[in-house]
Amino acid sequence: MSPPAVPAAQDGVLARLGTLFRTTAFKLSLAYLLVFAAFAFFALGYVAWNARRVLDDQIVSTIEAEINGLSDQYASGGLRRLVGVVERRAREPGASLYLVTTPAGEHVVGNVEALPPGTLAQPGQVETAYARSTDNDRLDHRAIVRIFTLPGGFRLLVGRDVEERDRLRAVIGRAFAWSLMLVVGLGFLGSWFIAQRVLKRVDHMTEITRSIMAGDLDGRLTLAGTGDELDRLASNLNAMLDRIGELMRGMREVSDNIAHDLKTPLTRLRNKADAALREGSDPDALRAALEANIEESDNLIRVFNALLMIARLEAGNAREGLAEFDAGAVALEVAELYEAVAEERGVALEAQIQDGLVLHGSRELIGQAMANLIDNALKYGAAAAEPVVRVAARREDGDIVLSVADRGEGIPEAERGRVLERFVRLETARTRPGFGLGLSLVNAVARLHQGTFTLEDNAPGLRAVLRLPAPRDQAPKEIAA
């Protein structure tokens, strides 16, 4: 006999409720509910206490006024007049209580029939039980009374029934209980509603992250558009996933580029070694073949070193040793190192360096980036009608801008983004030595320093611009002579 489906459904509901109760949103809402309930408890309690105190003060004031009036009657007419006034007032409906007794405690006049033993012997104001004359001696009423001893031992009791006070206290007590129940009920429902909404969004995020972990790297978390903490978290996670996707694409591109672009030099290296073994009987020929292989191997090593450096920069693993340095001085030093190369190629190398360009970063990496840019400018700008390479370093809109401009053939605007990728070389550059990694390295250095690297039209030629954020407390300096 198959088991019923109801227990399974109940288990699912209980599991869902258990998950809901464990959410942070529900716990925070419950904590706010407890704080609010405690505040409401003390607030209503304070109101009830003050209401009772105000009523007691009012009753005492009424008793004092009655006593003053009866004192005047006794002073003007004696006991007989006092008894007459008390008898008349006792017959009037209301909450006022009066009683005149003999020295032995026997009832003379008044609307109080019975009191607890010893009450008349208590001086001052007391709260006591009493029975009216129509209640058959049942002490089921409460009152605040004051007892006076008159000349001759007679006693006068003046009081006020507290039934209205007790009724008000009962009303406040019921309101207090219902208010707490309402607060707790609405608070619990609100906590459940808030936690349900948060849990729904978190479950949606969990489903998307599971699909991403399963291999769907294009999946992204959905933004609700509210700008709350979950939206900010989803936005940051999406940015992180975008960055991871870029790194993964970079790894695939590196693998593909190594497989294609390095296959030719490795094949050439192998063929030279094979030819030297088969044909090289002359020691000089063998030596020349070995030197050519060593040169080819050095080129491959440089390629792999550049690839490793780009990978480290894009992964953010080259942040050790960052310090403040003068970026203008670095640009000037690199330009001076290339003066001999520029003179040999017949290129005028000019430097316009602004003084005091303090930058927080890696001096070595900035120097390497400037060396790559100047080397490219000298390589591709030497064939211009007026071969000039200008190296500039200045402050612009709070950033430090390093640029290298030449008057060569330049790069078409549609290709300027593509040449920043690894191993990308245009057709006009394939006749010159190189592997297409220089600009990729410069771009990686710019990203490591939270900056940008762009290629612009120099009309004619190309202008490579490295824009890096400067420390905020640096002020612009005058251009050095």
Salt bridges, closest charged atoms under 4 A:
ASP56 OD2 - ARG52 NE 3.90
ASP56 OD1 - ARG165 NH1 2.81
ASP57 OD2 - ARG53 NH1 3.90
GLU64 OE2 - ARG146 NH1 2.13
GLU66 OE1 - ARG89 NH1 2.87
GLU87 OE2 - ARG91 NH1 3.48
GLU127 OE2 - ARG142 NH2 3.93
GLU127 OE2 - ARG165 NH2 2.85
ASP135 OD2 - HIS141 NE2 2.78
ASP140 OD1 - HIS141 NE2 3.52
GLU163 OE2 - ARG167 NH2 3.00
ASP166 OD1 - ARG165 NH2 3.42
ASP166 OD1 - ARG169 NH2 3.34
ASP203 OD2 - ARG16 NH1 3.31
ASP228 OD2 - ARG201 NH1 2.74
ASP231 OD1 - ARG201 NH2 2.83
ASP242 OD1 - ARG220 NE 2.75
GLU246 OE1 - ARG243 NH1 3.21
GLU246 OE1 - ARG447 NH2 2.95
ASP274 OD2 - ARG278 NE 2.71
GLU279 OE2 - ARG278 NH1 3.86
GLU291 OE2 - ARG287 NE 3.45
GLU296 OE2 - ARG268 NH2 2.86
GLU314 OE1 - ARG422 NH2 2.52
GLU320 OE2 - ARG312 NH2 2.89
GLU333 OE2 - ARG363 NH2 3.04
GLU350 OE1 - ARG390 NE 2.94
ASP375 OD2 - LYS379 NZ 3.89
GLU396 OE1 - ARG394 NH2 2.84
GLU396 OE2 - ARG467 NH2 2.60
ASP399 OD2 - ARG467 NH1 3.73
GLU415 OE1 - ARG418 NE 2.80
GLU427 OE2 - ARG430 NE 3.80
GLU456 OE1 - ARG463 NH1 2.70
